[in-house]
């Protein structure tokens, strides 16, 4: 089980490369604050992304240890464009992609 912390523990070396990757998820016209406040929402936002939506423009950071390295994960919500910028790799709509189409959120073509 992965444990997330607000501050790095500093015991293991920081992973390189992971924190430099950037993914932008576009939510179009969907009002994200309503999605965040509904705990039964089908949209697969991580807890960190939900926190970013509650605090627009603020870089929300968490740390976790894995494979002998410490990783920094971040999310930033921009309410003007209704996008979340993060270094998390999983698309929130990964469970709802349609075969033969392109995901409007992450741009992945199935």
Secondary structure, DSSP 8 states (H G I E B T S, - for coil): ----BSS---SSEE-SSGGG--EEEE-TT--HHHHHH-TT-SS---HHHHHHHHTTT--EEEEEEETTEEEEEEEEEETTTTEEEES--S-TTGGG--TTSB-TTT--B-
